[in-house]
Amino acid sequence: MTERKAILTIDGEDTPIVLNVYPATLGQDVIDVSPVLGRGYFTFDQGFASTASTESKITYIDGDKGILMHRGYPIEELAEKSDYLETCFLILNGELPNAKEKVDFQNIIRTHTMLNRSVESFFSGFRYDAHPMAILCGAVGAMSSFYHDSLDINDPHHRMITAHRLIAKMPTLAAMCHKHFIGQPYMYPDNSLGYSENFLHMMFGNPCEEKEINPVVAKAVDKLFLLHADHEQNASTSTVRLAGSSGANPFSCVAAGIAALWGPAHGGANQAVLEMLKQIGDVKHIDNFVKRAKDKDDPFRLMGFGHRVYKNFDPRAVVMKKTCDAVLGELGLFDDPLLKIAKRLETIALEDEYFVEKKLYPNVDFYSGIIMKAIGIPTEMFTAIFATGRTVGWISHWNEMISNPYRIGRPRQLYTGPLKREYVPVDQRG
Ligand code: CMC
């Protein structure tokens, strides 16, 4: 497969370790470090910052240049010319659909939106104010128990049905989480509506009143889903792959992904952004919070700024910023106090030496939080919406892994604990 070699010599040993170098079609080539095991070593890379855990054909990111492409198509072009469901088809199947495939796919997703009635009883078990991500995690895991007839992970047809079910049912589940939280009856999906309109219908409609859907808002939600659709081997996607590598069923793997997404360093950042803006409270306090973010002894960070991979700008944030302005303009919200703080914070941080030097730019979650706040989505729902959009990425990576040769994921460690010692009975311990 390769002609290129890397040579690793440890402490001047006579026989160096010869490592293969595998070429990427784009971006960094990788050094295959597996031979070090045979010589009695592991490799160490905290946070997997320079470790490729897999080969993949789905998404490419160049963090320095701010490039994100799905199956070779730049995200800016998909956001402008495509829509969420078409992008789902692309990510899942590798190619854009032709006209017939596009309509067929829309119809397949449309006809899988409903949930088994028993799912509603799971929801009843949650406290009235349960966080949507807690419910989502449990409900998606519980879906494993409904589809015994199509859970053979080695059957490509079963895998595809599961992918369709997950993409179709996530908006229904997410909207139910919201309804549970506010104590309103659940809304059934309306399959005459498009994907994002249907989500808004289930979120904001109620059985007593028809809710008119603003097309600018529906378009913004479609972009939110599209911009979150996939992001290669991030923490939640890697979690889905790792769970799947043991042969676990795809619903439980996606539930694991939802759990990993919840944290504030990952998908939970969009909720954290709004909480931070509330905490700042007034434009006059921004300088103090920026000062705190720069203080090494203060754990406070500016949420919605910085990214592990993007060190120039986050291309999703560029599109999101435009959508954000369109939504604020449409809804006449430029004077909202929280949004004013956000706009001012963005300007200050973009000019601040510390943030410029460390290449900490507003990321996708900064603007997505502002958009969701503007369209009336409650803060606790933000990460559930990220999860809804990301479901296609999770299931596509899982499918890619299962369709190819794979091994159970089993990282090693650098042990720095105690040496072997004698067990001392409790009555003899000091
Ligand atoms: N505010 C203040 N300082 C920061 C921030 C921030 N938001 N982010 C990073 N830094 C500093 C950090 O203190 C460190 O400084 P030093 O080199 O002096 O120790 C330096 O920048 C590098 O930070 P890091 O933590 O080593 O970077 P990382 O790649 O491990 O973390 C991150 C990336 C996204 C977790 C981090 O930037 C962060 O916590 N940001 C806020 C949370 C956030 O917005 N997350 C959403 C990411 S986008 C959505 C997604 O894909 O999940």
Residues whose N, C-alpha, C, O or C-beta is under 5 A from the ligand:
A	BS01	CMC	P264 A265 H266 G267 A269 A293 R301 L302 M303 G304 F305 G306 H307 R308 K358 N363 V364 D365
